[in-house]
């Protein structure tokens, strides 16, 4: 009876660890006079908590005084929501937002060169936690006196709810696409029928017109 919870705890811990690895990325961004922009995109459901942690430091042989790093959190929806915008970030910066719609969420960095003739580069260590990954379960465990297994089960419950919500969203999108396809097929069918009727009417008119023309020329009786 003791092996099953342990195995479940191991699977849950491994699964959550893999999820957290996917959202972490490290890259260098060279400064330019007009600002070099790089965006990292992650998909997020509506009403999801998103925690953005960015550690920005100048790379080797680069000076922080010769460059300025700005950060902006946007989404790819039709509204082009701008959630947060912060200029001149240094060191570790932590941002928290709640999404407004189902869309790709972009964390954009812009590195601007402040002194001409210099070469400057910033190293960005970015971690984006979305939904269940953004919740501080250690604080919840301390507040509610949860055991390690109960905490992991709480995490799995949140992840499962996110999966259910995403499946419902995809189902609604599929229904909308099916309605769009049905409407398009009906329009194409109606256009084809209208074209056929027009061609038949034109053909009948041509027959009577040519018949009358030939009669006037006494070519037929």
N, C-alpha and C positions, 0 to 999 in steps of 0.2 A: 504493500500500500504506500510505501514511502518513495518508491522509484518513479512512479508516474508524475507526482508534482515536481520532482527534481528534473525529470526529463522535460516537462512542460516549461519549467523555469529556464532551462538551458536553451530551448528552442525560441522562447520569447526574447531572451536576452540577445541571442544571435541575430534574430530578425530585426530587432530594434537597433542593434549595432550597425547592421548593414544599411538600414535606412539613414542613419546619421552620417555614414561615410559618403553616401551619394551626394549630400548637399554641401560638402566641404571642398574648397578649391583654392589653389594658391597660384598666383601669376604675377608677372612684372608688367608695369605700365609706364612707358616712356613719355616724358613731358614734351609738349609741342607748344609753339606760340599761341595757336588758336585752341588748344586743348584736345588731347587725345582721349577718345571716349571708348569704353568697353563695357558691355552689358552682359550680365549673367542671368539667364532666364530659367524659371522653374514654374511648373503648373500648380495653381492653387484654386481650391474651391471657394465659393462665396462664404463670407462670415467665418473665415479661418484666421486664427492667430498666427502671425509670422514674426519671428525674431531674427533680425539680421545682425550678425556680429562680424565686424571688419577690423582687422589689425593692419594698419598702414604704417610702414616704416621705409625710410630711404634706403635704396640698395647701396652696395659697396661703392665707394668713391663718389657718391651723390650727396648733395646737400639739401636738407629740407627747406632751407631759405630760398633756394632757386626754383621751387616748384610749389604748386598748390593743388591739393586733391579735394575734389568735390564729390558728393555722393547723392544719388537721387533714386527713389523707389517708385516705379511706375508699373502700370499693367498694360496688356495688349488688347484690352477690350475696345469697343467702338467709342467709349467715352474717354479713353486715354487718361485715366485717373493718375494724378501725381500725388502719392501718399505722403512722402517726406522728401525734403531737399535740404541738404546741409553742406556748407562750404568750409573749406580749410580744415578738413579733419586730419588729426594726427594721432598716432598710437591706436589704442583700441576704442572703437565706437560701437555702441549697441543701440539698435533701433527696434521698435515694436509697432506693428500696425495690425489692423483688421481689414481683410479684403472685402470689397463691395460686390464682386461678381466672379463668376467662373471664368478665369482667363489666365494666360501666362503672366507671371510676375517677374519684372526685370529690376535687378539691382545694378544701376549704372554708375560707373566711376569716370571722372574727367580729370586728367592731370594736365595742368597748364604750366608752361614755362614762364617764370617771372623775370629771368635775366637772360638777355640775348647772348648767344655765343656759348652758353653753357650746355652741358649734357647732363640730364637728370632723369632718374628712374625711381619709381616707387614700387615696393613689393607689397602686394595685397594678399592677406590671408583671410579668406571669406568663408563664413559658415552661415547657411540659411536653414532655419528650422521652421517647418510649416505644420500647422495643425497639432497633432498629438506630440510631435517631436519638440514643439515650442513650449510645452507645459512643463513646469518645474515640479516633477513628481516627488522629488526629495522633500520639498517644502510641504507638499500635501501629505506625504508619509509621516513627517514629523508632527504636522498639525493634527492628523487623524489617528496617529499611533498605528500605522499600518506595518505589517511585516514585509519582508522582501518579496515573498510570493504574491501577497496582496497588491503590492505596488506594481509588480510586473503584470498582474492580471488587469489592473486598472489601465495600464498602458495599452495592453492588447485590446481591451474593450474600446478605448478611444480610437485605436487604429481600425478596428472592425467597423465602428460607426462611420469613420471616414470612407471606408471602402463601400459601405452600403449607400452613403450619400452620393458617392461618385457614380455608382451603378445606376441609381435613380436618375441622376443628371444625364448619363449616357442614354438611358432608356427614353427620356423626354426628347433628347436630341434625335434619336432614331425615329421617334414618332413624328417629329417636325420634318425630318428628311423624307419620311414616307408620304406625308401630306403634300410636301413640295413636289415629289416625283409624281404623285397622283394628279395634282393640279397641272403639272407640265404635260403629262400624257393626255389629259383631257383637252388642253389647249391645242396640242399638236393634232389630235384626232379631229377636233372641230375645224381647224385650219385646213386639214386634208379634205374633209367633206365639202367645205366651202369652195376649195379649189376645184374639186371634181365637179360640183354643180355648175361652177362658172365655166369650166371647159365644155361641159355638155351643152349648156345654154349657148355658148359661142359656136359650137359645132352645128347645132340646130339652126341658129341664125344664119350661118354661112351656107347651109344647104338650101334654105328658102331664098336667100339672097342670090345665090348662083342660079337657082331654078328660074327665078323671075328674070334674071339677066339674059339667060339663054332663050327664054320665051320671047323677050323683047327683040332679040336678034333673029328670031325664027329658026333657031338651031334645034329646038325640040318643040313638040306639040304641047 
